Amino acid sequence: MPLLRTDAVVLHVFDYLETSRIVRIATRDLGVQSVLARGARRSRSRYGSALDLFASGVAEISTRPGRDLHTLTSFDVQRARPALAEDLGRFTGASALAELALRFSGEDTHPALFETLMSSLDALDGAAAGATVEVSLGCAWRIVSELGFAPSLDRCCSCEKSVASEEMAAFSHRAGGVLCPTCARLEPVHRSLPAAARVALAAWLAGEQPAMLDAGECRAHQRLLREFLREHLAEGRALRAFDVWEHERWEERSVFVAEPA
């Protein structure tokens, strides 16, 4: 069986039989993979704390062509990220990012996406307790961008006409971004997106952090992101970790108004 060493990060772990665990990891060279860690539940396991959630390092994987489950032979931890477990906002935000990677990145090699995921977990690991929602939003939008689904923010996604950045703009999940006034009248459902919200989105997609948002703006951005994901990636399936992250601290309200055509 071919043996592969690759950078990896632990995104999900669950028990398997009496002594082992199945671990879902994102890798630099193989995309997302499921690996069997034999004996990982034993008290004297060679893995120790190496398979903690969000730990990253170098994984050694014994691959089996044509199989969905490979064997993890070793995992050399280089960063454990314990701070993600010390704050509810950090943990639920990291779980939402992990869900995006697990659900939508697949097994294709995508080094840029892997690097984005790693830098996102690092950013959350160092985020202040009161800033985790904003940091998570920025990280999630960068992952969406690396997946190839970044929304259009300065040009109408229907006719490509320029849309002034200082104006309130119609935003359509189905169409994939902002709409000019003419195209907005033809779109059955869209949201009115304030100029400040577009500035924040543009900053996140560029890997920058916008000016601090208040609680209402955070809630609205979480809802906007959820709706966008469900339109373009989720295929109607629930995003469980994302829902926990969105509703753990905030009751659902929005300052971005949905409007009919």
BADRENRO-381566 format. One record per residue: residue number from 0; chain; residue in one letter; x, z, y of N, C-alpha, C, O in turn. Coordinates in steps of 0.02 Angstrom, whole numbers, always signed. Atoms other than C-alpha are relative to their C-alpha. Example, Ala and Ser with C-alpha at 12.3 -4.5 7.8 and 13.67 -1.06 7.14 Angstrom:
(0 'A' 'a' (+45 +0 -59) (+615 +390 -225) (+45 +0 +60) (+97 +33 +59)),
(1 'A' 's' (-42 -3 -59) (+684 +357 -53) (-39 +37 +55) (-14 +45 +110)),
This chain:
(0 'A' 'm' (+42 +0 -60) (+0 +0 +0) (+44 +0 +62) (+89 +42 +68)),
(1 'A' 'p' (-40 +3 -61) (+73 -49 +171) (-5 +65 +40) (-59 +94 +45)),
(2 'A' 'l' (-2 -60 -40) (+127 +98 +279) (+11 -19 +73) (+57 -57 +88)),
(3 'A' 'l' (-3 +18 -70) (+99 +87 +466) (+8 +63 +43) (-27 +112 +32)),
(4 'A' 'r' (-7 -53 -49) (+160 +201 +606) (-25 -26 +67) (-4 -79 +90)),
(5 'A' 't' (+29 +23 -63) (+62 +190 +768) (-19 +59 +43) (-36 +112 +17)),
(6 'A' 'd' (+26 -51 -46) (+18 +292 +922) (-75 +7 -12) (-109 -43 -22)),
(7 'A' 'a' (+70 -12 +15) (-152 +372 +897) (-25 +62 +35) (+14 +105 +56)),
(8 'A' 'v' (+32 -60 -28) (-275 +499 +965) (-61 +16 -42) (-98 -29 -63)),
(9 'A' 'v' (+55 -23 +41) (-402 +603 +868) (-64 +2 +41) (-67 +36 +93)),
(10 'A' 'l' (+64 +2 -37) (-582 +568 +923) (-58 +33 -36) (-106 +53 -4)),
(11 'A' 'h' (+55 -31 +38) (-690 +639 +783) (+27 +23 -68) (+67 -12 -99)),
(12 'A' 'v' (-23 -28 +64) (-662 +748 +630) (-60 +30 -36) (-100 +65 -6)),
(13 'A' 'f' (+51 -34 +39) (-779 +798 +489) (+25 +13 -70) (+67 -24 -96)),
(14 'A' 'd' (-23 -21 +66) (-758 +885 +322) (-20 -51 -53) (-71 -84 -48)),
(15 'A' 'y' (+13 +46 +56) (-747 +784 +162) (+20 +36 -65) (+77 +57 -73)),
(16 'A' 'l' (-10 -38 +62) (-765 +864 -10) (+23 +71 +17) (+7 +96 +70)),
(17 'A' 'e' (-16 -71 -10) (-688 +1038 -29) (+64 +11 +40) (+71 +64 +71)),
(18 'A' 't' (-65 -14 -30) (-514 +1015 +41) (+23 -50 +53) (+73 -39 +87)),
(19 'A' 's' (-24 +54 -43) (-504 +857 +145) (-43 -10 +62) (-96 +21 +69)),
(20 'A' 'r' (+39 +19 -59) (-563 +785 +310) (+6 -75 +11) (+56 -106 -6)),
(21 'A' 'i' (-3 +69 -23) (-607 +613 +373) (+7 +2 +76) (-31 +36 +110)),
(22 'A' 'v' (-17 -2 -71) (-535 +581 +544) (-9 -70 +29) (+14 -120 +2)),
(23 'A' 'r' (+8 +63 -37) (-587 +446 +666) (+51 +0 +56) (+50 +44 +99)),
(24 'A' 'i' (-53 +3 -50) (-439 +394 +772) (+0 -67 +36) (-19 -119 +7)),
(25 'A' 'a' (-13 +61 -36) (-406 +267 +907) (+75 -12 -2) (+114 +35 +10)),
(26 'A' 't' (-71 +15 +7) (-238 +180 +882) (+20 -57 +47) (-22 -96 +70)),
(27 'A' 'r' (-26 +54 -42) (-128 +66 +984) (-1 -67 -37) (-13 -119 -6)),
(28 'A' 'd' (-11 +62 +37) (-105 -61 +845) (-57 -22 -45) (-60 -80 -66)),
(29 'A' 'l' (+54 +17 +46) (-263 -54 +738) (-69 +14 +28) (-118 +15 -10)),
(30 'A' 'g' (+65 -17 -28) (-403 -12 +858) (-23 +67 -27) (+17 +112 -40)),
(31 'A' 'v' (+29 -61 +27) (-520 +124 +795) (-1 -4 -77) (-22 -54 -106)),
(32 'A' 'q' (-4 -2 +72) (-494 +176 +614) (-27 +66 -27) (-24 +118 +7)),
(33 'A' 's' (+18 -61 +37) (-564 +301 +488) (+54 +12 -51) (+72 -32 -90)),
(34 'A' 'v' (-55 -16 +47) (-428 +391 +390) (-17 +64 -36) (-50 +109 -9)),
(35 'A' 'l' (+10 -59 +41) (-433 +519 +251) (+62 +44 +3) (+117 +23 -15)),
(36 'A' 'a' (-55 -49 -2) (-326 +674 +278) (-9 +46 -60) (-47 +95 -57)),
(37 'A' 'r' (+7 -39 +62) (-307 +744 +103) (+28 +70 +9) (+83 +78 +35)),
(38 'A' 'g' (-23 -70 -2) (-293 +933 +92) (+0 +30 +70) (+27 +85 +79)),
(39 'A' 'a' (-3 -25 -69) (-321 +955 +280) (-37 +66 +9) (-25 +101 +58)),
(40 'A' 'r' (+38 -62 -8) (-442 +1100 +252) (+34 +59 -35) (+10 +116 -28)),
(41 'A' 'r' (-35 -56 +33) (-320 +1203 +148) (+34 +44 +52) (+55 +20 +105)),
(42 'A' 's' (-30 -48 -47) (-249 +1358 +232) (+73 -17 +14) (+98 -2 +69)),
(43 'A' 'r' (-70 +18 -10) (-72 +1293 +209) (+7 -76 +6) (+55 -105 -18)),
(44 'A' 's' (-2 +72 -8) (-111 +1114 +255) (+61 -22 +40) (+81 +12 +88)),
(45 'A' 'r' (-59 +27 -36) (+37 +1010 +312) (-20 -24 +70) (+23 -34 +113)),
(46 'A' 'y' (+22 +24 -66) (-70 +951 +459) (-4 +55 +52) (+4 +42 +111)),
(47 'A' 'g' (+6 -55 -47) (-93 +1123 +536) (-54 -15 +52) (-111 -31 +34)),
(48 'A' 's' (+47 +15 -54) (-176 +1099 +706) (+7 -72 +25) (-19 -89 +78)),
(49 'A' 'a' (-14 +68 -23) (-120 +917 +716) (-64 -41 +8) (-65 -88 +47)),
(50 'A' 'l' (+61 +39 -1) (-297 +854 +689) (-54 +29 +45) (-113 +15 +37)),
(51 'A' 'd' (+48 -25 -49) (-378 +949 +831) (-26 -58 +42) (+9 -107 +53)),
(52 'A' 'l' (+29 +53 -42) (-496 +845 +938) (+43 -14 +61) (+66 +32 +95)),
(53 'A' 'f' (-34 +27 -59) (-410 +741 +1072) (+75 +9 -2) (+109 -7 +47)),
(54 'A' 'a' (-73 -2 +8) (-234 +777 +1007) (+25 -71 -10) (-8 -111 -44)),
(55 'A' 's' (-28 +67 +8) (-123 +624 +1017) (+72 +5 -23) (+105 +55 -12)),
(56 'A' 'g' (-68 +1 +26) (+40 +575 +936) (+12 -63 -40) (-17 -116 -25)),
(57 'A' 'v' (-16 +57 +42) (+110 +460 +803) (-30 +11 -69) (-14 +60 -103)),
(58 'A' 'a' (+32 -4 +66) (+4 +430 +648) (+35 -46 -48) (+54 -102 -31)),
(59 'A' 'e' (-26 +42 +55) (+72 +365 +484) (-58 -11 -48) (-84 +36 -78)),
(60 'A' 'i' (+60 +18 +37) (-65 +273 +392) (+18 -45 -59) (+52 -96 -51)),
(61 'A' 's' (-6 +42 +59) (-65 +204 +216) (-63 -44 -3) (-117 -19 -18)),
(62 'A' 't' (+57 +44 -6) (-177 +52 +233) (-17 -34 -66) (+26 -46 -108)),
(63 'A' 'r' (+25 +35 +59) (-283 -31 +100) (-38 -61 +23) (-93 -54 +50)),
(64 'A' 'p' (+35 +61 -21) (-329 -212 +133) (-71 -4 -28) (-82 +8 -87)),
(65 'A' 'g' (+69 +6 +22) (-517 -238 +127) (-37 +66 -3) (-96 +66 -19)),
(66 'A' 'r' (+33 -65 +2) (-554 -51 +136) (-16 +24 +70) (+19 +9 +118)),
(67 'A' 'd' (+19 -29 -64) (-644 +40 +276) (+32 +68 +12) (+34 +92 +69)),
(68 'A' 'l' (-30 -67 -5) (-557 +206 +240) (+72 -3 -25) (+85 -19 -83)),
(69 'A' 'h' (-70 -1 +17) (-368 +220 +243) (+23 +73 -9) (-17 +119 +0)),
(70 'A' 't' (-26 -67 +12) (-256 +370 +204) (+50 +20 +54) (+98 -17 +67)),
(71 'A' 'l' (-47 -27 -50) (-171 +474 +338) (+54 +39 -37) (+38 +90 -69)),
(72 'A' 't' (-54 -35 +35) (-1 +526 +271) (+36 +50 +44) (+64 +99 +19)),
(73 'A' 's' (-29 -49 -46) (+62 +615 +427) (-26 -13 +71) (-48 -68 +87)),
(74 'A' 'f' (+20 +6 -69) (+20 +648 +609) (+45 +45 +41) (+41 +107 +37)),
(75 'A' 'd' (-48 -37 -40) (+158 +699 +729) (-28 +7 +71) (-27 -40 +110)),
(76 'A' 'v' (+33 -12 -64) (+73 +778 +880) (+51 +0 +57) (+104 +32 +54)),
(77 'A' 'q' (-41 +1 -60) (+148 +739 +1050) (-35 +32 +60) (-3 +55 +107)),
(78 'A' 'r' (+38 -34 -53) (+8 +805 +1161) (-65 +27 -30) (-103 -10 -60)),
(79 'A' 'a' (+58 -32 +31) (-127 +930 +1109) (-61 +3 +45) (-117 +3 +20)),
(80 'A' 'r' (+54 -4 -49) (-233 +940 +1269) (-47 +59 -11) (-107 +49 -16)),
(81 'A' 'p' (+44 -58 +12) (-298 +1118 +1241) (-48 +15 +56) (-100 +45 +45)),
(82 'A' 'a' (+44 -15 -57) (-374 +1126 +1415) (-68 -33 -6) (-116 -11 +25)),
(83 'A' 'l' (+64 +34 +9) (-511 +1006 +1360) (-51 +46 -35) (-111 +38 -26)),
(84 'A' 'a' (+44 -46 +36) (-582 +1145 +1250) (-15 +63 +40) (-56 +104 +18)),
(85 'A' 'e' (+7 -62 -38) (-571 +1279 +1385) (-55 -4 +53) (-71 +47 +84)),
(86 'A' 'd' (+51 +8 -51) (-705 +1209 +1501) (-54 -46 -27) (-38 -99 -54)),
(87 'A' 'l' (+55 +40 +27) (-877 +1142 +1455) (-2 -70 +31) (-15 -119 -5)),
(88 'A' 'g' (+1 +65 -33) (-868 +1002 +1584) (+54 -46 -26) (+42 -105 -38)),
(89 'A' 'r' (-54 +41 +28) (-699 +942 +1520) (-16 -23 -70) (-6 -81 -88)),
(90 'A' 'f' (+13 +16 +70) (-753 +950 +1338) (-56 -52 -7) (-48 -100 -45)),
(91 'A' 't' (+56 +48 +7) (-920 +860 +1359) (+19 -67 +30) (-2 -119 +4)),
(92 'A' 'g' (-23 +63 -28) (-839 +730 +1471) (+46 -37 -48) (+38 -97 -58)),
(93 'A' 'a' (-46 +31 +49) (-700 +698 +1344) (-39 -26 -61) (-22 -79 -88)),
(94 'A' 's' (+40 +22 +57) (-830 +687 +1205) (-37 -65 +16) (-44 -108 -27)),
(95 'A' 'a' (+34 +61 -21) (-926 +555 +1304) (+49 -59 -1) (+30 -114 -23)),
(96 'A' 'l' (-49 +54 +1) (-767 +452 +1326) (+18 -19 -72) (+26 -78 -88)),
(97 'A' 'a' (-15 +14 +70) (-727 +470 +1141) (-56 -42 -32) (-42 -87 -71)),
(98 'A' 'e' (+56 +38 +27) (-902 +406 +1099) (+3 -72 +22) (-12 -117 -17)),
(99 'A' 'l' (-6 +69 -23) (-874 +252 +1207) (+51 -37 -41) (+39 -94 -63)),
(100 'A' 'a' (-53 +33 +39) (-713 +213 +1115) (-21 -11 -72) (-10 -65 -100)),
(101 'A' 'l' (+20 +5 +70) (-785 +247 +942) (-54 -53 -10) (-53 -90 -59)),
(102 'A' 'r' (+57 +45 +9) (-943 +147 +969) (+15 -72 +18) (-12 -119 -12)),
(103 'A' 'f' (-3 +66 -29) (-881 -2 +1066) (+68 -35 -3) (+71 -95 +12)),
(104 'A' 's' (-65 +33 -2) (-695 -36 +1046) (+17 -38 -64) (+53 -88 -61)),
(105 'A' 'g' (-11 +37 +62) (-694 -90 +862) (+71 +6 -28) (+110 +48 -4)),
(106 'A' 'e' (-65 -3 +35) (-542 -122 +750) (+50 -50 +27) (+105 -55 +0)),
(107 'A' 'd' (-47 +48 -28) (-462 -257 +857) (+55 +36 +40) (+43 +88 +70)),
(108 'A' 't' (-56 -27 -39) (-292 -223 +934) (-14 -9 +74) (-27 -64 +97)),
(109 'A' 'h' (+14 +3 -72) (-317 -180 +1117) (+43 +54 +34) (+17 +107 +53)),
(110 'A' 'p' (-45 -51 -29) (-164 -88 +1189) (-22 +25 +69) (-16 +85 +83)),
(111 'A' 'a' (+20 -21 -68) (-232 -87 +1368) (-58 +50 -4) (-59 +99 +34)),
(112 'A' 'l' (+55 -46 +9) (-393 -2 +1310) (+25 +67 -26) (+2 +120 -4)),
(113 'A' 'f' (-29 -63 +27) (-292 +126 +1211) (+34 +39 +56) (+25 +99 +61)),
(114 'A' 'e' (-34 -33 -55) (-185 +164 +1364) (-50 +29 +50) (-40 +84 +76)),
(115 'A' 't' (+52 -25 -46) (-341 +182 +1472) (-32 +63 -28) (-44 +111 +9)),
(116 'A' 'l' (+29 -59 +32) (-416 +304 +1347) (+48 +59 +4) (+27 +115 +20)),
(117 'A' 'm' (-49 -54 -2) (-255 +406 +1340) (+6 +28 +71) (+5 +89 +81)),
(118 'A' 's' (-6 -24 -69) (-237 +415 +1530) (-63 +35 +23) (-61 +81 +63)),
(119 'A' 's' (+63 -32 -17) (-422 +460 +1543) (-2 +72 -27) (-23 +118 +9)),
(120 'A' 'l' (-1 -68 +29) (-403 +609 +1425) (+51 +44 +37) (+39 +104 +46)),
(121 'A' 'd' (-49 -38 -38) (-247 +662 +1520) (-30 +22 +68) (-20 +78 +89)),
(122 'A' 'a' (+30 -16 -65) (-343 +654 +1685) (-51 +56 -7) (-53 +101 +35)),
(123 'A' 'l' (+49 -53 +11) (-484 +761 +1615) (+34 +66 -19) (+12 +119 +2)),
(124 'A' 'd' (-36 -60 +21) (-360 +882 +1537) (+26 +39 +61) (+31 +100 +59)),
(125 'A' 'g' (-26 -32 -59) (-292 +917 +1711) (-50 +7 +56) (-32 +28 +111)),
(126 'A' 'a' (+51 -1 -53) (-456 +908 +1807) (-21 +71 +16) (-26 +114 -28)),
(127 'A' 'a' (+28 -64 -20) (-517 +1056 +1907) (-70 +8 -29) (-106 -41 -38)),
(128 'A' 'a' (+64 -12 +33) (-671 +1138 +1832) (-59 -29 +39) (-108 -51 +9)),
(129 'A' 'g' (+56 +26 -40) (-781 +1081 +1978) (+1 -74 +11) (-43 -101 +44)),
(130 'A' 'a' (-6 +72 -12) (-724 +900 +1973) (-6 -41 -64) (+9 -101 -63)),
(131 'A' 't' (-2 +35 +64) (-749 +855 +1790) (-50 -58 -4) (-36 -108 -37)),
(132 'A' 'v' (+49 +54 +3) (-906 +749 +1816) (+27 -62 +34) (+23 -118 +8)),
(133 'A' 'e' (-28 +57 -37) (-823 +639 +1947) (+58 -32 -38) (+62 -94 -41)),
(134 'A' 'v' (-56 +27 +38) (-665 +620 +1843) (-25 -37 -62) (+1 -91 -78)),
(135 'A' 's' (+27 +33 +60) (-766 +578 +1687) (-34 -66 +18) (-27 -115 -19)),
(136 'A' 'l' (+32 +62 -22) (-867 +448 +1782) (+53 -54 +12) (+45 -111 -10)),
(137 'A' 'g' (-52 +48 -12) (-709 +363 +1842) (+32 -25 -64) (+45 -85 -71)),
(138 'A' 'c' (-30 +19 +64) (-633 +364 +1668) (-47 -45 -40) (-24 -95 -69)),
(139 'A' 'a' (+49 +40 +38) (-792 +295 +1588) (-5 -70 +28) (-6 -118 -10)),
(140 'A' 'w' (+5 +67 -29) (-804 +150 +1711) (+63 -40 -13) (+59 -101 -21)),
(141 'A' 'r' (-60 +38 +16) (-622 +104 +1680) (+0 -23 -73) (+25 -77 -88)),
(142 'A' 'i' (+6 +22 +70) (-656 +100 +1493) (-49 -58 -5) (-36 -107 -41)),
(143 'A' 'v' (+48 +55 -1) (-809 -9 +1525) (+34 -64 +25) (+23 -118 -2)),
(144 'A' 's' (-36 +58 -27) (-698 -124 +1628) (+47 -30 -51) (+51 -91 -58)),
(145 'A' 'e' (-46 +25 +51) (-568 -137 +1490) (-37 -33 -58) (-10 -77 -91)),
(146 'A' 'l' (+42 +32 +51) (-708 -181 +1369) (-27 -67 +23) (-56 -105 -17)),
(147 'A' 'g' (+20 +65 -27) (-746 -329 +1483) (-70 -2 +29) (-99 -56 +35)),
(148 'A' 'f' (+69 -2 -25) (-912 -271 +1557) (-5 +30 +70) (-56 +57 +89)),
(149 'A' 'a' (+2 -29 -68) (-865 -218 +1734) (-54 -35 +41) (-59 -96 +40)),
(150 'A' 'p' (+53 +31 -41) (-1013 -246 +1854) (+29 -34 +61) (+82 -15 +86)),
(151 'A' 's' (-18 +33 -62) (-1001 -363 +2001) (-25 +42 +58) (-83 +62 +59)),
(152 'A' 'l' (+18 -44 -55) (-1001 -263 +2163) (+1 -33 +69) (-30 -8 +115)),
(153 'A' 'd' (-5 +32 -66) (-958 -383 +2305) (-30 -70 +3) (-36 -98 +57)),
(154 'A' 'r' (+33 +65 +2) (-1040 -545 +2249) (-62 +3 -43) (-64 +37 -93)),
(155 'A' 'c' (+62 +2 +39) (-1216 -580 +2187) (+16 -25 -70) (+47 -78 -78)),
(156 'A' 'c' (-16 +20 +68) (-1204 -588 +1998) (-44 -57 -25) (-36 -79 -82)),
(157 'A' 's' (+41 +57 +18) (-1335 -725 +1997) (+23 -65 +34) (+35 -115 +1)),
(158 'A' 'c' (-19 +61 -37) (-1286 -849 +2135) (+71 +3 +28) (+95 -47 +55)),
(159 'A' 'e' (-70 -11 -23) (-1112 -778 +2179) (+7 +1 +76) (+62 -5 +102)),
(160 'A' 'k' (-4 -9 -72) (-1156 -761 +2362) (+30 +68 +17) (+15 +117 -17)),
(161 'A' 's' (-30 -63 -21) (-1054 -627 +2451) (-53 +49 +23) (-100 +30 +59)),
(162 'A' 'v' (+45 -53 -20) (-1146 -462 +2474) (+39 +51 +41) (+87 +80 +16)),
(163 'A' 'a' (-37 -43 -46) (-1088 -359 +2623) (+7 +71 -28) (-42 +101 -51)),
(164 'A' 's' (-14 -65 +31) (-1006 -197 +2565) (-32 +58 +38) (-43 +112 +9)),
(165 'A' 'e' (+27 -56 -39) (-1080 -92 +2707) (-76 +5 -4) (-106 +48 +28)),
(166 'A' 'e' (+73 +1 +4) (-1261 -132 +2661) (-26 +29 -65) (+9 +28 -116)),
(167 'A' 'm' (+35 -17 +61) (-1384 -60 +2537) (-9 -64 -41) (-26 -116 -13)),
(168 'A' 'a' (+5 +60 +41) (-1387 -181 +2390) (-42 +12 -62) (-44 +68 -88)),
(169 'A' 'a' (+35 -4 +63) (-1499 -217 +2243) (+50 -4 -57) (+97 -44 -54)),
(170 'A' 'f' (-45 -2 +58) (-1413 -178 +2077) (-41 -8 -63) (-88 +30 -74)),
(171 'A' 's' (+38 +14 +62) (-1475 -250 +1912) (+45 +11 -60) (+98 -20 -66)),
(172 'A' 'h' (-38 -10 +63) (-1413 -185 +1744) (-1 -64 -41) (+50 -85 -68)),
(173 'A' 'r' (+7 +60 +42) (-1479 -339 +1655) (+43 -57 +26) (+76 -91 -14)),
(174 'A' 'a' (-39 +54 -28) (-1396 -460 +1775) (+74 +15 +3) (+116 -30 +2)),
(175 'A' 'g' (-70 -19 +2) (-1234 -361 +1778) (+31 +17 +66) (+92 +10 +74)),
(176 'A' 'g' (-30 -20 -63) (-1212 -302 +1956) (-47 -9 +59) (-108 -8 +51)),
(177 'A' 'v' (+41 +5 -61) (-1270 -324 +2136) (-32 -68 +6) (-8 -118 -23)),
(178 'A' 'l' (+37 +62 -12) (-1394 -456 +2191) (-8 -9 +76) (-17 +39 +113)),
(179 'A' 'c' (+16 +14 -70) (-1416 -541 +2358) (-76 +7 +9) (-112 +8 -40)),
(180 'A' 'p' (+72 -10 -11) (-1589 -518 +2440) (-43 -54 -32) (-97 -39 -58)),
(181 'A' 't' (+40 +55 +29) (-1649 -689 +2379) (-7 +9 -75) (-62 +4 -102)),
(182 'A' 'c' (+1 -8 +72) (-1601 -660 +2197) (-34 +64 -21) (-64 +67 -75)),
(183 'A' 'a' (+32 -63 +17) (-1664 -481 +2201) (-76 -8 -4) (-108 +26 -44)),
(184 'A' 'r' (+72 +11 +2) (-1840 -546 +2235) (-22 -32 -66) (-80 -29 -85)),
(185 'A' 'l' (+16 +33 +63) (-1830 -642 +2070) (+14 +44 -61) (-3 +26 -117)),
(186 'A' 'e' (-19 -45 +55) (-1766 -496 +1966) (-56 +52 -10) (-73 +88 +38)),
(187 'A' 'p' (+57 -45 +11) (-1908 -394 +1885) (+12 +73 +19) (-30 +104 +50)),
(188 'A' 'v' (-14 -70 -14) (-1823 -225 +1898) (+73 +6 +24) (+118 -23 -7)),
(189 'A' 'h' (-68 -13 -23) (-1672 -169 +1998) (+1 +67 +36) (-51 +97 +49)),
(190 'A' 'r' (-8 -62 -38) (-1603 -17 +2088) (+27 -16 +69) (+64 -64 +78)),
(191 'A' 's' (-30 +4 -66) (-1565 +4 +2271) (+62 +43 +0) (+58 +104 -6)),
(192 'A' 'l' (-64 -36 +5) (-1381 +51 +2274) (+30 +9 +70) (+47 -41 +103)),
(193 'A' 'p' (-28 -12 -67) (-1317 +133 +2435) (+72 -26 +5) (+107 -31 -45)),
(194 'A' 'a' (-68 +24 -11) (-1157 +67 +2511) (+52 +50 -25) (+102 +30 -54)),
(195 'A' 'a' (-48 -52 +22) (-1069 +233 +2475) (+7 +1 -76) (+62 +13 -102)),
(196 'A' 'a' (-4 +1 +73) (-1113 +219 +2291) (+41 -60 -24) (+78 -54 -73)),
(197 'A' 'r' (-41 +58 +17) (-1038 +44 +2284) (+73 +13 +13) (+116 -8 -26)),
(198 'A' 'v' (-69 -18 -15) (-880 +110 +2366) (+29 +44 -55) (+86 +34 -77)),
(199 'A' 'a' (-23 -45 +54) (-868 +247 +2234) (+12 -40 -64) (+63 -30 -97)),
(200 'A' 'l' (-8 +40 +59) (-895 +123 +2093) (+62 -44 +4) (+100 -49 -45)),
(201 'A' 'a' (-58 +43 -8) (-764 +4 +2162) (+65 +40 -7) (+114 +17 -36)),
(202 'A' 'a' (-60 -42 +5) (-639 +147 +2177) (+14 +18 -73) (+71 +13 -95)),
(203 'A' 'w' (-9 -17 +70) (-668 +202 +1997) (+26 -59 -41) (+71 -51 -82)),
(204 'A' 'l' (-21 +59 +37) (-649 +26 +1930) (+72 -20 +16) (+106 -51 -25)),
(205 'A' 'a' (-68 +14 -20) (-486 +11 +2025) (+49 +55 -21) (+109 +52 -6)),
(206 'A' 'g' (-43 -55 +22) (-420 +172 +1948) (+13 +51 +54) (+62 +89 +50)),
(207 'A' 'e' (-8 -47 -55) (-441 +272 +2108) (-58 +51 -1) (-108 +41 -34)),
(208 'A' 'q' (+52 -51 -5) (-542 +428 +2150) (-31 -3 +69) (+4 +3 +118)),
(209 'A' 'p' (+33 +3 -65) (-672 +412 +2289) (-5 +68 +33) (+15 +119 +4)),
(210 'A' 'a' (+13 -64 -34) (-717 +545 +2416) (-46 +42 -43) (-86 +16 -82)),
(211 'A' 'm' (+39 -46 +42) (-797 +698 +2338) (-74 -13 +5) (-101 -24 +60)),
(212 'A' 'l' (+72 +11 +2) (-977 +674 +2283) (-37 +67 -5) (-10 +116 -30)),
(213 'A' 'd' (+39 -61 +9) (-1114 +803 +2295) (-37 -3 -67) (-33 -54 -103)),
(214 'A' 'a' (+31 -5 +66) (-1217 +859 +2144) (-52 -55 -12) (-56 -83 -66)),
(215 'A' 'g' (+50 +53 +7) (-1359 +736 +2177) (+31 -68 -13) (+6 -107 -53)),
(216 'A' 'e' (-34 +64 +10) (-1239 +590 +2189) (+30 -4 -70) (+29 -57 -101)),
(217 'A' 'c' (-27 -1 +68) (-1155 +642 +2027) (-54 -15 -52) (-44 -55 -98)),
(218 'A' 'r' (+55 +12 +46) (-1322 +646 +1937) (-21 -73 +1) (-33 -104 -51)),
(219 'A' 'a' (+20 +70 -7) (-1367 +475 +2005) (+50 -47 -33) (+31 -95 -65)),
(220 'A' 'h' (-51 +42 +30) (-1202 +400 +1951) (+1 +6 -77) (+13 -43 -112)),
(221 'A' 'q' (+5 -8 +73) (-1219 +474 +1776) (-57 -42 -28) (-50 -76 -79)),
(222 'A' 'r' (+58 +39 +23) (-1391 +396 +1759) (+13 -75 +5) (-5 -112 -40)),
(223 'A' 'l' (-16 +71 -9) (-1330 +229 +1827) (+46 -24 -57) (+34 -77 -85)),
(224 'A' 'l' (-46 +18 +53) (-1188 +226 +1701) (-36 -3 -68) (-25 -49 -106)),
(225 'A' 'r' (+37 -1 +63) (-1303 +274 +1556) (-42 -62 -8) (-42 -94 -60)),
(226 'A' 'e' (+43 +59 +3) (-1425 +136 +1598) (+40 -64 -9) (+19 -109 -46)),
(227 'A' 'f' (-42 +59 +6) (-1285 +8 +1615) (+27 -6 -71) (+29 -61 -99)),
(228 'A' 'l' (-25 +0 +68) (-1211 +57 +1447) (-53 -21 -50) (-40 -62 -94)),
(229 'A' 'r' (+54 +17 +47) (-1377 +45 +1358) (-21 -73 +6) (-42 -103 -43)),
(230 'A' 'e' (+17 +71 -10) (-1409 -127 +1433) (+52 -45 -32) (+35 -96 -62)),
(231 'A' 'h' (-53 +47 +19) (-1240 -202 +1389) (+36 +17 -65) (+65 -28 -97)),
(232 'A' 'l' (-41 -18 +57) (-1164 -104 +1245) (-36 +37 -55) (-21 +26 -114)),
(233 'A' 'a' (+28 -45 +50) (-1276 +20 +1157) (-52 -32 -45) (-67 -5 -98)),
(234 'A' 'e' (+50 +36 +41) (-1405 -105 +1090) (-59 +45 -18) (-85 +43 -73)),
(235 'A' 'g' (+59 -42 +11) (-1543 +24 +1109) (+13 +64 -38) (-32 +105 -44)),
(236 'A' 'r' (-16 -61 +38) (-1453 +158 +1008) (+18 +57 +47) (+48 +46 +100)),
(237 'A' 'a' (-13 -59 -42) (-1440 +334 +1078) (+75 +13 +6) (+113 +2 -41)),
(238 'A' 'l' (-69 -21 -12) (-1276 +391 +1154) (+0 +76 +1) (-10 +106 +54)),
(239 'A' 'r' (+11 -72 +6) (-1278 +570 +1092) (+48 +42 +41) (+27 +87 +78)),
(240 'A' 'a' (-48 -39 -38) (-1117 +637 +1166) (-9 -11 +74) (-2 +35 +115)),
(241 'A' 'f' (+11 +16 -70) (-1153 +548 +1329) (-61 +39 +26) (-59 +65 +81)),
(242 'A' 'd' (+60 -37 -22) (-1326 +627 +1337) (+14 +74 +10) (-10 +105 +57)),
(243 'A' 'v' (-18 -70 -9) (-1253 +801 +1311) (+39 +9 +64) (+26 +56 +103)),
(244 'A' 'w' (-39 -4 -62) (-1126 +770 +1449) (-44 -8 +62) (-36 +29 +110)),
(245 'A' 'e' (+42 +13 -58) (-1259 +703 +1567) (-47 +58 +15) (-58 +74 +73)),
(246 'A' 'h' (+53 -50 -11) (-1387 +841 +1542) (+22 +72 -10) (-18 +117 -2)),
(247 'A' 'e' (-23 -68 +13) (-1279 +993 +1503) (-6 +44 +63) (-23 +103 +58)),
(248 'A' 'r' (+0 -40 -61) (-1270 +1047 +1685) (-51 -23 +51) (-71 +16 +95)),
(249 'A' 'w' (+43 +25 -53) (-1385 +936 +1785) (-68 -20 -28) (-71 -51 -81)),
(250 'A' 'e' (+65 +27 +19) (-1572 +907 +1770) (-4 -71 +28) (+24 -86 +81)),
(251 'A' 'e' (-1 +71 -17) (-1610 +721 +1780) (-40 -14 +63) (-101 -4 +66)),
(252 'A' 'r' (+29 +26 -61) (-1644 +656 +1955) (+44 -56 +24) (+101 -62 +1)),
(253 'A' 's' (-42 +55 -24) (-1582 +504 +2048) (-12 -12 +73) (-68 -10 +98)),
(254 'A' 'v' (+6 +22 -70) (-1545 +456 +2227) (+6 -75 +6) (+3 -102 +61)),
(255 'A' 'f' (+1 +73 +2) (-1532 +274 +2174) (-70 -20 -23) (-88 -7 -80)),
(256 'A' 'v' (+71 +10 +12) (-1711 +213 +2181) (-12 -65 -40) (+14 -118 -22)),
(257 'A' 'a' (+18 +59 +38) (-1780 +94 +2049) (-58 -35 +35) (-106 -2 +57)),
(258 'A' 'e' (+51 +38 -36) (-1885 -44 +2126) (-21 -60 -42) (+20 -91 -74)),
(259 'A' 'p' (+22 +63 +29) (-1992 -184 +2056) (+18 -57 +45) (+37 -47 +103)),
(260 'A' 'a' (-14 +58 -42) (-1965 -360 +2117) (-52 -5 +56) (-49 -51 +96)),
